[in-house]
Amino acid sequence: MTTRPKRNALAWLLLSVIVIGLDQWSKAWVLASLPEYTAIPVIDGFWNWYRTYNTGAAFSFLADAGGWQLWFFTVLAVGISGLLGFWLSRTARGDWRQALPYALVIGGALGNVIDRQIHGHVIDFIQWHWRDHYWPAFNIADCAVVGGAIGIALFGLFDGKKKAA
């Protein structure tokens, strides 16, 4: 008798594709519609559209490294996405607490890889601020990576499984 293979969570990669699509669509809109380095208020005193570019990673880490960082961050993102994809293949499809965050990180990471490879930098356009304190600009891919990372951390801490006494 053969056993039917357990359905894995690779179907969650559809969410990754949706994240990539929304991210790339939003960046195409930004490139076609927003002037560079000009704040356009969405909610006055809190949220602007602000087209800018990041050659580094979070908070412009390694932005002035001379160009090698493009390949470093590309390889890193593809490697992490591959690892998370492998983990998805070993995760039960219904285990959304693992699958959802993995899929978000994959979609966000690959969305920014596309930017790096096409433009040589990541396009950022969401700017939050309070008075004269500005958060670094970010994009939809960044939101997915951060949301996924938070999910991985929180669901890892609070996995809901009873520990043996």
N, C-alpha and C positions, 0 to 999 in steps of 0.2 A: 504494500500500500504506500502511495506517495503522499507526502504532506504538502499542502498548499503553502507557498511561501507567504510570510507575514507581509502585509502591505506597509511599505515604508513611507517616510515623510517627504520623499522627493517631489511629490505633487505641490508641496509648499514653495517650490522654486517658481511657480506661477506668480506668487506674491513678489518674489525678487524681480521678475520681469516687469511687473506692474510698477514697482518702485523705480526701476531703470527708465521705463517709459515716461512716467510723470516727471522724473528728474530731468531727463533730456528735453522733454517738451517745454518745461519751465525755463530751462537755460536757453533754448532757441527763442522763446518769447523775450527773455531778458536781452539777448544779443540784438534782436530786431526792434525792441521798443524802449529800452532804458539807456539814457546817456551814461557814459563812464563817470564814475566818481562824483555823482551828483545825487544828493539825498532827495527822494520824492516821498513826502509823508503819506503814510497809510492811516496811522493813528497818531495824530500830532502829539509830540512829546514822548512817544514810546516806540513806534515802529515805522521804519522807512524801507522803501525799495532803494537799494544802493548797489549798483553794478561795480564789482571789483574782482580782482583775480588773486589767486593764491598759488604760488609755485611750491609751497611747502605742504605741511600737514596741519593738524589742529593748531589753532592760534599762530599760524604761519611758521611752525617749527621747521627749521632748515630751509626757509624760503630763500635765503641768500647763499645757498651752498654751492652755487656754480653750475647747476644743471644735472649732476649725477643723481640728485634726489628724485627726479622724475622717474627714473628706472627703479630706484630703490623702493619708492612708494607703490609703483606698479607691481613689482614682483611681490612685495609684502601683501598688497591687497588681493592679488590673484592667489597667492599661497594660502592666506587665511580663508578666502572664499572656497578654495578647494577643500581645505580641512573641514570647514563647516558643511560643505556639500557632502563629504564623506560621512560626517556625523549625522546629517539628515538621512542618509541611506541606511543608517543603523538605528534610526528613531522610528517609533511607531507613528503612523500617519495621524492618529487621533491625539497624540501628545503635543498639543498646541503650545504648551509652556516651554518646550524645547524648540519646536519647529518654527514658531512665529519669530522669536528673536534671531535665530540663525538666518532665516530667510530675509529679514530686514537688513541685517549686517551685510549679507551677500549682495543684495540689491544696491544698497548705498555705496559699498566699497567699489563695485563694478561701475556704478554710475560715475563716480569720480575718476576711475581708471579711464573711462571713455574720454572724459575731458582732458586728462593728462596726455593721452595719446593723440587726440585730434588738435588740441589747442596749445599744449605744452604747459598748461596750468588748469586749475579748477576755477570755474565761474561761481562766484558767490554773489548773493543779491538780497538776502534778508538781513536787515540790520535792526537790532533792538537797542534801546538806550533809555536811560533815566537821567534827565537833566543833562549834565556834561559827561556822564559815564556811559561809554559805548561798549557793548558786547561785540566781539569780532563777527564780521559778516559770515553768513553760512548759507546753505542751500538745502534742498529736499533730501539729497543723498546723505548729507551730514546728519539730518534729523533721523533718518532711518538707521544709520550706524549707531548714533547715540541711544536712540530708543531700543534698538536691539541689544546693545551692550548692557543697558540698564536691565532689560528683561532677563538676559543671561545671568547677571549678578543676582537679581532679586529672586528669580525662580530657582537659582542654584542654592540660595540661602534658605528659602522657604519652599522646599520641594514637596511638602505635604506628606511625605512618607514618615511613618512612625519609626523611630529608632528603637532598636532592641535594647531592653533595659539591662 
